Amino acid sequence: MADEFAKGFTIFVTAGLAWMTLAGWYNTPSFEGAQLVGADPETGLTVYDTAALVLKDALFWFAVLGFVTFVFVIPLLRKARESYQGTPEIPE
């Protein structure tokens, strides 16, 4: 179980850091207003800016879903399979 937690936490930290970097670049118009969660810019975007905004959204969902998958879903499925098969948690 610790291996899944390490994988999930690594995904969460790396994708979250990349998301925060891109959100800081594109969603912080001023330090007094909304930061990181402000509205995406809509005018004057190049192809690279558009790709970065798509990557920002993809990284956010990868961080959330990757963490949930490795920390909750995979261990729950393993426990359900063990109890369904009737195998003990620690073999004797």
C-alpha positions as CSV (number, residue, x, y, z in Angstrom):
1,M,0.0,0.0,0.0
2,A,2.9,2.4,0.7
3,D,4.0,2.0,-2.9
4,E,0.7,3.2,-4.3
5,F,0.8,6.2,-1.9
6,A,4.3,7.1,-3.0
7,K,3.2,7.0,-6.7
8,G,0.0,9.0,-6.0
9,F,1.9,11.6,-4.0
10,T,4.6,11.9,-6.6
11,I,2.0,12.5,-9.3
12,F,0.2,15.0,-7.1
13,V,3.3,17.0,-6.3
14,T,4.8,17.0,-9.8
15,A,1.7,17.7,-11.8
16,G,0.5,20.2,-9.1
17,L,3.8,22.1,-9.3
18,A,3.6,22.3,-13.1
19,W,0.0,23.4,-12.8
20,M,0.9,26.1,-10.3
21,T,3.7,27.3,-12.6
22,L,1.5,27.6,-15.6
23,A,-1.4,29.1,-13.6
24,G,1.0,31.7,-12.2
25,W,2.2,32.7,-15.6
26,Y,-1.2,32.9,-17.3
27,N,-3.8,33.6,-14.5
28,T,-2.1,36.2,-12.3
29,P,-2.9,39.6,-13.8
30,S,-1.9,41.5,-10.6
31,F,-0.8,40.6,-7.1
32,E,-3.8,42.3,-5.6
33,G,-6.4,40.4,-7.6
34,A,-7.2,36.7,-8.1
35,Q,-4.1,34.5,-8.3
36,L,-3.7,31.0,-9.8
37,V,-7.5,30.6,-10.2
38,G,-8.3,33.8,-12.1
39,A,-9.8,33.7,-15.5
40,D,-7.8,32.5,-18.5
41,P,-6.7,35.2,-20.9
42,E,-8.8,35.3,-24.1
43,T,-7.1,37.8,-26.3
44,G,-3.6,37.9,-27.8
45,L,-2.8,34.2,-27.4
46,T,-0.3,32.5,-29.6
47,V,-0.3,28.8,-30.5
48,Y,2.1,28.2,-27.6
49,D,-0.1,30.1,-25.2
50,T,-3.1,28.0,-26.2
51,A,-1.1,24.8,-25.8
52,A,0.1,25.9,-22.4
53,L,-3.5,26.6,-21.2
54,V,-4.6,23.2,-22.4
55,L,-1.6,21.6,-20.7
56,K,-2.5,23.5,-17.5
57,D,-6.0,22.0,-17.4
58,A,-4.7,18.6,-18.3
59,L,-2.1,18.7,-15.5
60,F,-4.7,19.8,-13.0
61,W,-6.9,16.8,-13.7
62,F,-3.9,14.5,-13.9
63,A,-2.9,15.6,-10.4
64,V,-6.3,15.1,-9.0
65,L,-7.3,11.9,-10.7
66,G,-3.8,10.3,-10.4
67,F,-3.7,10.9,-6.7
68,V,-7.2,9.6,-6.1
69,T,-6.5,6.5,-8.3
70,F,-3.3,5.5,-6.6
71,V,-4.3,6.4,-3.1
72,F,-7.9,5.2,-3.0
73,V,-9.1,3.3,-6.0
74,I,-6.2,0.8,-6.5
75,P,-6.0,-0.2,-2.8
76,L,-9.8,-0.5,-2.6
77,L,-9.9,-2.8,-5.6
78,R,-7.1,-4.9,-4.2
79,K,-8.9,-5.3,-0.9
80,A,-12.2,-6.1,-2.7
81,R,-10.4,-8.8,-4.8
82,E,-8.8,-10.3,-1.7
83,S,-12.0,-10.5,0.2
84,Y,-13.9,-11.9,-2.9
85,Q,-11.2,-14.6,-3.4
86,G,-11.1,-15.3,0.3
87,T,-7.3,-15.1,0.5
88,P,-5.9,-13.8,3.8
89,E,-4.2,-10.4,3.9
90,I,-1.1,-12.0,5.4
91,P,-0.4,-15.5,4.0
92,E,0.3,-18.0,6.8
